[in-house]
Amino acid sequence: MINLIETAKNQISKTIEKAIEEAVTAGQLPQVHIDEIVIEIPREKQHGDFATNVAMQITRQARKAPKIIAEALIGNMELGDTFIEKVEVAGPGFINFYMKKDWLYQVISAIEQRGADYGKINIGNGQKVMVEFVSANPTGPMHMGNARGGALGDCLASVLDWAGYDVTREFYINDAGNQIEKFGKSLEARYVQLLKGEDAFSFPEDGYHGEDIKDHMRDFIALEGDKYLDVESEERKKVFVEFALKRNIDKLKSDLKAYGIEYDVWFHESWLYESNEVQETIDYLIQKGYTYEKEDAVWFKASEFGAEKDEVLVRNNGIPTYFAADIAYHRNKFVKRGFERVIDIWGADHHGHVARMKGAMKAIGCDPDKLDIIIMQLVRLLRNGEVARMSKRTGRSVTLSDLLEETSVDAARFFFNMRQSGSHLDFDLDLAVSQSNENPVFYVQYAHARICSIVRLLAEEGINVQPADKIDVSLLVQPEELELLKKLAELPEEIKGAALSMEPSRMTRYVLDLAALFHSFYNACRVKVEDEQLMAARLKLIDCVRIVIKNVLSMLGISAPEKM
């Protein structure tokens, strides 16, 4: 694993530690203790390649002004065997580090050596992590929130995979409980109404009113006719649910596959009932004394575990609630299947469930800190500058499959990962299909295609990309070249940051910045020049950019076209 930023930070940290020791020995500083020296990349280029506030961190212990501490440290720094070129005190006591160009030039051979794996790190050490995402209700089609959750979840899983975790992608199919009962009643009502008229059977008030329910029953009637009109209600509802649920789940699977998502596990809620795990979990909570009975229902003492109010586990009709099944499901993840960490991606409407679910984890003996719940905010679709709520094709609410008919998988996955999950997102359909630099995914893909074109055209002239040890990287001295090298070096650190913060949006920002730096380089520096050594160095540089753009797009499940 190659992470030049981390290597530089470690070198700077050791240089600072040694300088503190020397300053203490020289009597310039008293004995001080510091847990971690914080080293960051400054936002402003003039503040160096790296900066630290270590002088502020030890101000109280040293009983000196930060600026005096910083000057003492710099005076005791030995830079001889390091990549550090110079060090300066800035402002009230920040220390800025400027690195030698040799440090940056290492990235060329690092990318050549790692190729399609450049950027991969191992902070996960194979930790077994599950990312559960989308888990759309199988009683209807997937909406925009599911589309965003799919892109976020799949890309987060990829980031974690690149960061060295053992990742499982899972979809939880809610094929049991109250919503399935409601689904059956809705199907039954539409079946009778389609055969005998609207007034022949009253539609349940809380039923599913979508046109998809009618579509299912029209198709069912085309196959089976009216032979279920005289069948007992419970029996025919079971038949209708089996028919429609299979179709819906098959559609979920095909839509998500078309969206570039391949799940490792499709977990059925019904399995928890068949294996008696729901009852096992309820019994466990009762035995631990975490429940009580009120109005013939069984309640979980959620308020004892940080939730605002207690929650019903078993209704007064003896049927467990969805919450009871959800606790059993998470117990299955941690206890039965041994995941060391679980990440759930939920819609904004589930915000209130976070505290009670974490409390439930504590109650069943699982560490609530090992359950991460990402709350994803709403998506607003824009078409012609106005909010679009209806599908162009069907006139109904826009589903994932509708979205993919209007735009591309690449655009959808990129756009949904451009904002942090906790931010509201405006998805501009017109921008997503435009072939212009304003379209961010086009902008990045065009950078990749342009590099491929340059490499291809030069190869036709017999000018090929050379191995790193055959080029003179020291010729890359222009600001645009150095900025590109620096950005290339940052990839492993960006993946680390995205994995630790669980924000794959960092990767879209990174690859956009890299594309922008390439376009700036392209406008300022010609690749095909008379100086053959300089041409070889620049050709190698842009080929490294090509590799990194492709790596990031691949991580995000987005194509990297070679021609556009």
Secondary structure as GFF3:
##gff-version 3
##sequence-region A 1 564
A	DSSP	alpha_helix	4	25	.	.	.	ID=ss1
A	DSSP	beta_strand	39	40	.	.	.	ID=ss2
A	DSSP	three_ten_helix	45	47	.	.	.	ID=ss3
A	DSSP	beta_strand	50	52	.	.	.	ID=ss4
A	DSSP	alpha_helix	54	57	.	.	.	ID=ss5
A	DSSP	alpha_helix	59	62	.	.	.	ID=ss6
A	DSSP	alpha_helix	66	75	.	.	.	ID=ss7
A	DSSP	beta_strand	84	90	.	.	.	ID=ss8
A	DSSP	beta_strand	94	99	.	.	.	ID=ss9
A	DSSP	alpha_helix	101	114	.	.	.	ID=ss10
A	DSSP	three_ten_helix	115	117	.	.	.	ID=ss11
A	DSSP	beta_strand	128	132	.	.	.	ID=ss12
A	DSSP	alpha_helix	144	162	.	.	.	ID=ss13
A	DSSP	beta_strand	166	173	.	.	.	ID=ss14
A	DSSP	alpha_helix	178	196	.	.	.	ID=ss15
A	DSSP	three_ten_helix	198	200	.	.	.	ID=ss16
A	DSSP	alpha_helix	211	224	.	.	.	ID=ss17
A	DSSP	alpha_helix	233	258	.	.	.	ID=ss18
A	DSSP	beta_strand	265	268	.	.	.	ID=ss19
A	DSSP	alpha_helix	269	274	.	.	.	ID=ss20
A	DSSP	alpha_helix	277	287	.	.	.	ID=ss21
A	DSSP	beta_strand	291	294	.	.	.	ID=ss22
A	DSSP	beta_strand	297	300	.	.	.	ID=ss23
A	DSSP	three_ten_helix	302	305	.	.	.	ID=ss24
A	DSSP	beta_strand	311	314	.	.	.	ID=ss25
A	DSSP	alpha_helix	322	331	.	.	.	ID=ss26
A	DSSP	pi_helix	332	336	.	.	.	ID=ss27
A	DSSP	beta_strand	341	347	.	.	.	ID=ss28
A	DSSP	three_ten_helix	348	350	.	.	.	ID=ss29
A	DSSP	alpha_helix	353	363	.	.	.	ID=ss30
A	DSSP	three_ten_helix	368	370	.	.	.	ID=ss31
A	DSSP	beta_strand	371	376	.	.	.	ID=ss32
A	DSSP	beta_strand	379	383	.	.	.	ID=ss33
A	DSSP	beta_strand	386	387	.	.	.	ID=ss34
A	DSSP	alpha_helix	400	406	.	.	.	ID=ss35
A	DSSP	alpha_helix	409	416	.	.	.	ID=ss36
A	DSSP	beta_strand	425	428	.	.	.	ID=ss37
A	DSSP	alpha_helix	429	433	.	.	.	ID=ss38
A	DSSP	alpha_helix	440	460	.	.	.	ID=ss39
A	DSSP	three_ten_helix	468	470	.	.	.	ID=ss40
A	DSSP	three_ten_helix	473	475	.	.	.	ID=ss41
A	DSSP	alpha_helix	479	489	.	.	.	ID=ss42
A	DSSP	alpha_helix	491	501	.	.	.	ID=ss43
A	DSSP	alpha_helix	505	524	.	.	.	ID=ss44
A	DSSP	alpha_helix	532	555	.	.	.	ID=ss45
###
